[in-house]
């Protein structure tokens, strides 16, 4: 099931918001929030807040398990434009456009119906299907494998120094947003 959240008239230009939005598309919710917390861009905070809102909507309105969600898409469009004027020489004026953004974020379940709790009128007793039980079993095995891999990764990270990690991360972010010089 897809759940959407919208943010209208964000006072940051769409071009700048898209830099952050394209980074988190396709990530799990936890990974996306972690990535947004590490971003240096100003638009990362409102998008992070919007993502948390979408997850809360999914959990409260549809009973979806947050660990089963991923970011399906992030659409950034033009919002309103604030028109301002700057005085110039000889009595002329130049127009300044302050661009605003409209952001639509869509989160979706990785496995349909996994760990979903019933909300509202839909709390009628349902018998789980065989396919769903198999999918749940497979996901639990994958989660167990991922937990073991995460423990191994933690052990290896303890050995490396924090400064080297930050230096590598800083350079990676620089490469992503680096522009060509003229």
C-alpha positions in Angstrom: 0.0 0.0 0.0 1.3 3.4 -0.9 1.0 6.4 1.5 1.7 9.9 0.4 2.6 13.1 2.3 2.8 16.6 0.8 4.7 19.7 1.6 3.6 22.9 -0.1 5.4 26.2 -0.6 8.8 25.2 0.9 10.9 28.3 0.7 13.8 26.6 -1.1 14.2 26.5 -4.9 13.1 23.1 -6.4 16.5 22.6 -8.1 18.2 22.6 -4.6 15.5 20.3 -3.1 15.9 17.8 -5.9 19.6 17.3 -5.0 18.5 15.8 -1.6 15.3 14.1 -2.9 17.0 12.0 -5.5 19.5 10.6 -2.9 16.8 9.0 -0.7 14.6 7.5 -3.5 14.4 3.7 -3.2 15.9 3.6 0.3 14.3 2.0 3.3 12.8 4.6 5.7 15.5 4.0 8.4 18.3 4.4 5.9 16.7 7.5 4.3 16.4 9.2 7.7 20.0 8.4 8.5 21.1 9.7 5.1 19.1 12.9 5.6 20.6 13.5 9.0 24.1 13.4 7.5 23.3 15.7 4.6 24.7 19.3 4.8 22.0 20.8 2.5 19.3 23.1 4.0 16.5 21.1 2.4 17.3 17.9 4.2 15.6 19.0 7.4 12.1 19.7 5.9 12.3 16.5 3.8 13.2 14.5 6.9 10.2 16.0 8.7 8.0 15.1 5.7 9.3 11.5 5.7 8.5 11.1 9.4 5.0 12.5 8.7 4.5 9.9 5.9 5.6 7.1 8.2 3.3 8.3 11.0 0.4 8.5 8.5 1.1 4.9 7.3 1.3 3.6 10.9 -1.7 5.5 12.3 -4.1 5.4 9.4 -3.4 2.1 7.8 -1.6 0.1 10.6 1.5 -0.5 8.5 4.7 -1.6 10.2 7.3 1.2 9.7 10.2 -1.3 9.3 8.5 -2.6 6.2 8.4 0.8 4.4 10.6 2.2 1.8 10.7 5.6 -0.1 8.9 4.9 -3.4 9.3 8.3 -4.9 9.9 12.0 -4.1 8.5 14.5 -6.5 9.6 18.1 -6.3 7.7 20.6 -8.4 7.6 24.4 -8.7 5.5 26.2 -6.2 4.5 29.9 -6.2 7.1 32.5 -7.0 7.6 35.6 -4.9 8.4 38.5 -7.1 10.6 41.2 -5.7 12.3 44.2 -7.3 15.9 45.5 -6.9 16.7 49.1 -7.8 19.4 49.6 -10.5 21.1 52.6 -12.1 19.3 55.3 -14.1 16.0 54.6 -12.4 15.6 51.1 -13.7 14.7 48.0 -11.7 15.6 44.3 -11.9 13.1 41.5 -11.0 14.1 39.0 -8.4 12.2 35.7 -8.2 12.1 33.7 -5.0 11.2 30.2 -6.0 9.2 27.9 -3.7 8.8 24.2 -3.9 6.0 21.6 -3.6 7.2 18.2 -2.4 5.2 15.0 -2.6 6.7 12.0 -0.9 5.4 8.4 -1.4 6.3 5.5 0.9 5.3 1.9 0.1 5.4 -1.5 1.8 8.2 -3.8 0.7 6.0 -6.8 1.3 2.3 -6.2 1.1 0.6 -6.8 4.5 3.6 -7.8 6.5 3.1 -7.2 10.3 0.1 -5.0 9.4 -2.3 -4.4 12.3 -6.0 -3.8 11.6 -7.3 -0.3 12.4 -10.8 1.1 12.7 -13.7 -0.9 11.2 -11.4 -3.4 9.5 -10.5 -5.2 12.7 -12.5 -8.3 11.7 -10.7 -11.5 12.2 -8.7 -12.6 9.1 -7.0 -15.8 8.5 -3.5 -15.2 7.0 -2.9 -16.8 3.6 -0.2 -19.4 2.9 1.6 -17.0 0.6 1.7 -14.3 3.3 3.0 -16.8 5.8 5.8 -17.9 3.5 6.7 -14.2 2.8 6.8 -13.5 6.5 9.1 -16.5 7.1 11.4 -15.4 4.3 11.5 -11.8 5.6 12.3 -13.0 9.1 15.2 -15.0 7.8 16.5 -12.0 5.8 16.2 -9.8 8.9 18.1 -12.3 10.9 20.8 -12.4 8.3 20.9 -8.6 8.1 21.2 -8.5 11.9 24.2 -10.8 11.8 25.8 -8.7 9.0 25.1 -5.5 11.0 26.9 -7.0 14.0 29.9 -7.9 11.9 29.9 -4.4 10.4 29.8 -2.8 13.8 32.8 -4.9 14.9 34.8 -3.8 11.8 33.8 -0.2 12.2 35.1 -0.1 15.8 38.5 -0.9 14.4 38.5 2.0 11.9 38.9 5.5 13.3 36.1 8.0 13.3 38.2 10.7 11.6 38.9 8.4 8.6 35.2 7.7 8.2 34.2 11.4 8.4 37.0 12.3 5.9 35.8 9.6 3.5 32.1 10.7 3.9 33.0 14.4 3.4 34.8 13.6 0.2 31.9 11.4 -1.1 29.4 14.2 -0.5 31.8 16.6 -2.3 31.9 14.4 -5.3 28.1 14.0 -5.5 27.5 17.7 -5.5 30.6 18.9 -7.3 30.0 21.1 -10.3 32.1 21.5 -13.4 34.2 24.6 -13.6 34.0 26.8 -16.6 
